[in-house]
């Protein structure tokens, strides 16, 4: 009996030890899992922070082009401050759509601005704002005496605006909103020396300035330095509206004509449009009949050392994917919300919108591209892309697109015109009430 009791005790102890061992193993596994999970979150937070810094402030070394070659900083400074011409005052800067980050301004400066004690007609004030990194999308480079010696641009120049919380054009940053006030062409046309662009296009500088000034606010022609087509066959500018860059998570192709993914477009723009210093490759551009300027410039394969772009593409992309579409202010209006509920039924049913704008992405999961014939418009812009097609644009945050119009070139001034177009194309026979409800739904996405 004694031996039996010892055996039973031993078995009990063994069971306890096994259970304790299993518990400790489980605890270690949970700890390892928690540690791994924490590592994922830490990595995500770090990439978002890094990506935001890149999006807002990184020039990718493009000051060698904008300042070194085009000498844009000289036009900003003006003759009195070592540049040329009258200079760019804050009033002029705001007039061409540049924005000021109020959070970059010292409290004392905000106070003087509020009291009207800052000279907004003096280019020296613009230089002071550049020194504070307060001009959204622009970075000034200054020598030891405080004289501006170059200027560079960031992603935020075109793909950010402000909420006008302080004054018109001055407020808190709204990253990834398309700056539909920004007159990119007019800004670039201020540069004293456009010879590098003129030589590439095979025209004189006066022609380059005429083309740039034809773009207008909120538009940019990303294909001009690829195919050299400055105007449409009908004589209108070939420039397209700047698209928003929010709500892109889950969306396959970026840009109006689906040139490539968002990270592809980041690489193309930072290298070929911003003229940063990095690496880019796309054999599709090695096509002289379609892209004579790209072939002439060797844009299909760019390799500059040191590469200041490639290592930043991952974090930049990660940050962009993390930016949600903004909430529509229309959601605060009970009447609009009620109409939108009815409009949702029209959107998903009779109007056939959801066939392509599949909720909740509001674009196709997969290859989100269509021929010009499918959407009932001309093929000019589509044919400038290797896809020869148009992308189904995501619809979230659609209310932010209203300035400048809809579609790639703003051809439809209002959502009413868009709805009328598709109603006729699909022969949906929508009533005026159904159209009104559908528009209300679109405005609340």
Secondary structure, 3 states (H helix, E strand, C coil): CHHHHHHHHHHHHHHHHHHHHHHHHHHHHHHHHHHHHHHHHHHHHHHHHHHHHHHHHCCCCCHHHHCCCCCHHHHHHCHHHCCCCCCCCHHHHHHCCCCEEHHHCCHHHHHHHHCCCCCCCCHHHHHHHHHCCCECCEEEEECCCCCEEEEEECHHHCCEEECCCCECCEECEEECCCCCCCCHHHHHHCCCCCHHHHHHHCCCHHHHHHHHHCCCCCEECCCHHHHCCCECCCCCECCEECCCCCCCCCCCCECCCCCECHHHHHHHHHHHHCCCCCEEECHHHCCCCCCHHHHHHCCCEEECCCCCCHHHHHHHHHHHHHCCCCCCHHHHCHHHHHHHHHHHHHHHCCCCHHHCCCCCCCCCCCCCEECHHHHCCCCCCHHHCCCCCEECCCCCCHHHHCCCCECCCCCECCHHHHHHHHHHHHCCCCCHHHHHHHHHHHHHC
